[in-house]
Amino acid sequence: MHKIYKKILFDLDNTLVDDDENRRYAIKQILLERKEAATKKRIEEFIDLDNQFWKDRVEGKIKDPYEFKSDEDKTKWVRAQRFMKYFKDISFEESVEINGMIIIGDELEKDVLGGIKNGIDSCWFNMKNIVNNSSLKPTYEINNLLELKNIL
C-alpha cells in the first residue's frame, strides 16, 4: 500500500527542466549573436562561472534577488512563468501543513535535506545515477521521472 500524497513540491532546475542543457544552449546563442566563437571550451567556461555563482549564492555570498520582495511580488513573478499552467495552487506561506506532502528534487544537500529537516518525505531524482555516500537518505530514489507513477 502506497502512502497518499496530496501536496507535491517539485524542484524546478534539473528536476522538471534540464537546466544544464538550457544553459549550454543559451550561452551558445548569446555567443553566436555576438559573432563570437561558440566553442565547447567557451561554453563550458561559462558553465563553470555559472556553477560558481550558484555555489556562492548557496553559501550566502550572494543575496537572492527575490529575497526582499513581498509575497505579492513573488506571486506575480511566479505566475508569469511558463510552468504555471501545470499547477493549480502555489503557496508562499511559511506555515504549510506538511501531512501528505513529498518533495521531489535532484539535490541531496538541498531538496532531500530540506525534506528531512522539515519532516517531509523526499524523493531524490538521481538521473545521473550517482552513488549516495552521504548520510542523507531520501524516502525514495528514482532515476527517471516516469518512476514517480510507482510512488504517487
C-alpha positions in Angstrom: 0.0 0.0 0.0 1.4 3.3 -1.1 1.3 6.5 1.0 -1.1 9.0 -0.5 0.5 12.4 -1.2 -1.9 15.4 -1.5 0.9 18.0 -1.9 3.9 17.7 -4.1 6.8 20.1 -4.0 8.8 19.9 -7.2 12.3 21.3 -7.5 12.4 23.0 -10.9 16.1 23.1 -12.1 17.4 19.8 -13.2 14.3 18.1 -12.0 11.5 19.4 -14.2 13.8 21.3 -16.6 17.2 20.2 -18.0 18.9 23.3 -16.7 22.4 22.2 -17.8 21.3 21.8 -21.4 19.3 25.0 -21.3 22.4 26.9 -20.1 24.6 25.5 -22.8 22.0 26.4 -25.5 21.5 29.9 -24.1 25.3 30.8 -23.9 25.8 29.3 -27.4 23.1 31.6 -28.8 24.5 34.6 -27.0 28.0 33.9 -28.4 26.6 33.4 -31.9 24.6 36.7 -31.7 27.7 38.5 -30.6 29.5 36.8 -33.6 32.0 35.2 -31.2 33.2 31.6 -31.3 30.8 29.3 -29.7 33.3 26.6 -28.9 32.7 23.8 -26.4 35.5 25.2 -24.3 34.0 28.7 -24.1 30.6 27.4 -23.3 32.0 25.1 -20.5 33.9 28.1 -19.1 30.6 30.0 -18.8 29.0 26.9 -17.2 31.9 26.8 -14.6 31.3 30.5 -13.8 27.6 30.0 -13.5 28.1 27.0 -11.2 30.4 29.1 -9.0 27.7 31.8 -8.9 25.1 29.3 -7.6 27.6 27.9 -5.1 28.4 31.4 -3.8 24.6 32.0 -3.6 24.1 28.9 -1.5 26.9 29.8 0.8 25.3 33.3 1.3 28.0 35.2 -0.5 25.3 36.5 -3.0 21.8 37.5 -2.0 18.7 36.1 -3.7 17.2 38.8 -5.9 13.7 37.8 -4.8 14.6 37.6 -1.1 13.5 41.2 -0.4 10.3 41.2 -2.5 6.8 40.9 -1.0 4.7 37.8 -1.3 2.6 39.7 -3.8 5.7 40.4 -6.0 6.8 36.8 -5.7 3.3 35.6 -6.8 3.3 37.9 -9.8 6.7 36.7 -10.8 5.8 33.0 -10.5 2.5 33.5 -12.3 4.5 34.9 -15.2 6.4 31.7 -15.6 5.6 29.1 -18.2 5.1 26.3 -15.7 2.1 27.9 -14.0 -0.3 26.3 -16.5 0.6 22.9 -15.0 0.0 23.8 -11.3 -3.3 24.7 -9.7 -2.1 26.1 -6.4 1.1 27.9 -5.4 1.7 29.0 -1.9 4.4 31.2 -0.4 3.2 30.7 3.2 5.8 30.0 5.8 3.5 27.6 7.7 2.1 25.0 5.4 0.6 21.7 6.5 3.1 19.0 5.8 0.9 16.0 6.2 0.6 14.2 2.9 3.5 16.2 1.4 6.5 15.0 -0.6 9.4 17.0 -2.1 10.9 15.8 -5.4 14.3 17.1 -6.4 17.8 16.4 -7.8 20.0 17.6 -4.9 20.6 15.7 -1.8 22.1 18.7 0.0 19.1 21.0 -0.7 16.0 19.1 -1.7 16.3 15.9 0.4 17.9 17.7 3.3 15.1 20.2 3.2 12.6 17.4 3.4 14.4 15.7 6.3 14.8 18.9 8.3 11.1 19.7 7.9 9.7 16.2 8.4 8.6 15.9 4.8 9.0 12.7 2.7 11.5 13.2 -0.1 12.2 11.7 -3.5 15.7 12.1 -4.9 15.7 12.3 -8.6 19.0 10.8 -9.3 19.1 11.0 -13.1 22.9 10.8 -13.2 22.9 7.5 -11.2 25.3 9.0 -8.5 26.1 6.7 -5.6 24.8 8.3 -2.4 27.7 8.1 0.1 26.2 10.8 2.3 24.3 10.4 5.5 21.2 11.9 3.7 18.7 9.2 3.0 15.7 10.1 0.9 12.4 8.3 1.4 12.5 7.3 -2.3 15.1 7.4 -5.1 14.3 7.4 -8.8 16.3 7.7 -11.9 13.5 8.7 -14.3 10.5 10.9 -13.6 8.2 8.2 -15.0 9.1 6.2 -11.9 7.0 8.6 -9.9 4.0 6.7 -11.1 5.1 3.9 -8.7 5.2 6.4 -5.8 2.3 8.8 -6.3 
